[in-house]
Amino acid sequence: MPSSRSRDAIKILDYLRRNPEAEDTVEGIFQWWLRIQHVERNKERVQEALSDLVDKGLVLKRSVGEESTYRLNHHKEQIILALIDWLGE
């Protein structure tokens, strides 16, 4: 069974799959992306999930002033789709 952090990561990837041009800050992802999906939200866990996704190259991080935004790495879409399908989302 995936950890809560892994489930958050999959929910983020699923949101990006359905909204491929989406880009937002941790706060925006926490407040809007996961809220739409009715995920039990924990901001620290969301940040950790995003860090994991960036480390794996599935999500790209861009610094904007003091904040960063996150978006889909379009070069990894096939891997993302396979992950979501494999985990049954």
C-alpha positions as CSV (number, residue, x, y, z in Angstrom):
1,M,0.0,0.0,0.0
2,P,1.4,3.4,-1.0
3,S,2.3,5.9,1.8
4,S,0.3,9.1,2.2
5,R,3.2,11.0,0.6
6,S,3.1,8.6,-2.4
7,R,-0.6,9.0,-2.7
8,D,-0.2,12.8,-2.7
9,A,2.4,12.5,-5.4
10,I,0.1,10.4,-7.6
11,K,-2.8,12.9,-7.0
12,I,-0.5,15.7,-8.1
13,L,0.6,13.7,-11.2
14,D,-3.0,12.9,-12.0
15,Y,-4.0,16.5,-11.7
16,L,-1.2,17.5,-14.1
17,R,-2.2,14.7,-16.5
18,R,-5.7,16.2,-16.7
19,N,-4.4,19.8,-16.7
20,P,-1.1,19.6,-18.6
21,E,-0.6,23.4,-18.7
22,A,-1.1,23.9,-14.9
23,E,1.6,25.5,-12.9
24,D,1.4,26.6,-9.3
25,T,3.2,27.2,-6.0
26,V,3.1,24.7,-3.2
27,E,0.4,26.8,-1.6
28,G,-1.7,26.8,-4.7
29,I,-1.3,23.1,-5.2
30,F,-2.1,22.5,-1.5
31,Q,-5.2,24.8,-1.6
32,W,-6.6,24.1,-5.1
33,W,-5.3,21.1,-6.9
34,L,-5.6,18.6,-4.0
35,R,-8.8,20.3,-2.6
36,I,-10.5,19.6,-5.9
37,Q,-9.7,15.9,-5.5
38,H,-10.9,15.8,-1.9
39,V,-7.5,14.7,-0.6
40,E,-6.7,14.9,3.1
41,R,-4.2,17.7,2.9
42,N,-1.0,18.1,4.9
43,K,1.2,20.9,3.5
44,E,4.5,19.5,4.6
45,R,3.6,16.1,3.0
46,V,2.6,17.9,-0.2
47,Q,6.0,19.7,-0.3
48,E,7.8,16.4,0.3
49,A,5.8,14.7,-2.5
50,L,6.6,17.6,-4.9
51,S,10.3,17.3,-3.9
52,D,10.2,13.5,-4.7
53,L,8.5,14.2,-8.1
54,V,11.1,16.9,-8.9
55,D,14.0,14.5,-7.9
56,K,12.5,11.9,-10.3
57,G,12.2,14.4,-13.1
58,L,8.5,14.0,-13.4
59,V,7.7,17.6,-12.3
60,L,9.7,20.7,-13.1
61,K,10.4,23.3,-10.5
62,R,10.9,27.0,-11.5
63,S,11.9,29.7,-9.1
64,V,9.9,32.9,-9.2
65,G,11.3,35.4,-6.8
66,E,11.2,33.8,-3.4
67,E,8.7,31.2,-4.4
68,S,8.8,28.2,-6.7
69,T,6.2,26.9,-9.1
70,Y,5.8,23.4,-10.2
71,R,4.6,22.0,-13.6
72,L,4.4,18.8,-15.6
73,N,7.6,17.6,-17.3
74,H,6.0,17.0,-20.7
75,H,9.0,14.8,-21.7
76,K,7.9,12.3,-19.0
77,E,4.1,12.1,-19.8
78,Q,4.2,8.5,-20.9
79,I,6.0,7.5,-17.7
80,I,3.5,9.5,-15.6
81,L,0.5,7.8,-17.4
82,A,2.0,4.4,-16.8
83,L,2.6,5.2,-13.1
84,I,-1.0,6.4,-12.7
85,D,-2.4,3.3,-14.5
86,W,-0.1,0.9,-12.6
87,L,-1.2,2.3,-9.2
88,G,-4.9,2.1,-10.2
89,E,-5.8,5.8,-10.2
